[in-house]
Amino acid sequence: MNYLLDTHTFLWSLTEKRKLSLSALRAIENTDNAILVSAISFWEISLKASLNKLDIIGFLPEELPEIAIKSGFELVPISPEFSASYHLLPYIGQHRDPFDRMLIWQAIQQKYVLISKDDNIKQYKSAGLKVLW
């Protein structure tokens, strides 16, 4: 199974595994699964760190891609085709976070299961999103 980590899930998998649900932890630790981290998450982390909205301890944002690979995760780029089709994702509820919406769209388009605790994200199941928590 291909699982895409939401940004908070990615960070927790590195630093605070106790915050992960048992289902999320099992999926991440199952070596039969592909655990994916999007370029979108690296962008979000870097932006929030530069704005002092995210305090990550023990590593710098630019070190995260290498840390992800060493942790056994696969990196997922964003393509021009993905970016150009992003407008097709409907707005559901009041959810307008652009990073979340990009991850949702990537998961839907690539048929990944998104591992996320965010209840707002779960609203997108009606748009075809598969979520695990």
N, C-alpha and C positions, 0 to 999 in steps of 0.2 A: 504494500500500500504506500502511496505517496502522501506524506504529510507536510504541509507548509506551516511553519511556526509563525504565529503572530509575534510582534516585536517584544511584548512583555514576556511571552512564553520563551522566546529565545534567550532573553537576559536571565530569566529565572532558571532556565536549564543550565546556565553557566554558573550562577552565583547563589541561587536560593531554591534549590530543588524541592524543599519542603512546601513551597507555595504552589507547586503543581498538583493537580488532581491525580489520583491513582491511575485513572484511564490515560491521562496525558503522559504521565511518567512511563507507564508500560509501553505505550506506543513509541515514545522517544527511545527507550532502551531496547526495544525489539530490533535485533539486527536484520530481520527480514524486511523491515520497513525502510524506505528512503525518507530521511528527515531533511527538509529543505529550508533554507533561509534565503529570503529574497533580497535583492539589492535595495528594494524599497525600505526594508528594516534598517539597513546600514545608513541609508540616507536620513531616515527619521531619527535614529540615535545620534548621528553626527549633528543634525540641525538642533535637536533639543539640548544636546550637551553645549553647543555654542551659545545658546540662549539662556544657559543656566537653568533649564527646566528639567534636566535629568542629571543626576549625580551618579556616575558609575565609578566604582572603586576597584582598583586592581588592574585596570587596563585602560588604554586610550581607544577612542572610537576607530581610529585607523588600524588598530591591531585586530579588530573583531573578525574580518574575513579569514585571516589566518587561524585565529582561535576556533572559529566555526569549523574549518576544514579539519583541524587537529582533533576536534570533538567528534568527528565522523559525520558531520553535516555536509550536505551538498549546497552549493551556491546557485541561485537562480537569477539570471539577468532579466532586465526588462527590455523588450524589443520595440522597435518603432511601430510594428503592427499592433502590439498590445496597447501601447500608448494611444494610438489613433482610434482604437475601438472602445476606449474607456468611457466615452460618452454614452454608451449603450447600457451601462449599469444604472438601474433606476434608483431614485432617492426613496428610501423607505424610512418612515418615521422622521425623526429630527436628526438622524445621523449624518453628519457632514464632514467628519474628520477625513481629510484627503488621504492620509497614509493608510488608515483602516480601509477606506473604500478601494484604494489601489490593491491592497492585499486581498480583499474580497474578490475583486475582479480577476486578479491573477489566479486565485484558487478556482474560481468558476471556469475561467477560460482553459486552464490547464488540467482541470478535473482533479485537483488536489483536495484533500481534506484539511481544513484550516484548524489548527489547534489553538483555541483562544478561550479565555475566561470571560471576555467582554460580552455582556448580555445584548448590547446594541447590535453587535455583529450577527448574533443568532437570528435577528429579524430578517436577514437576507437568505434564509433557507427557502423562502418563497420565490427567490430569484435563481435558485439552483445551487446555492452554497451548501456544502457539507461541512459540518463543524463537529469537533470533538472537544469535550472538556470532561 
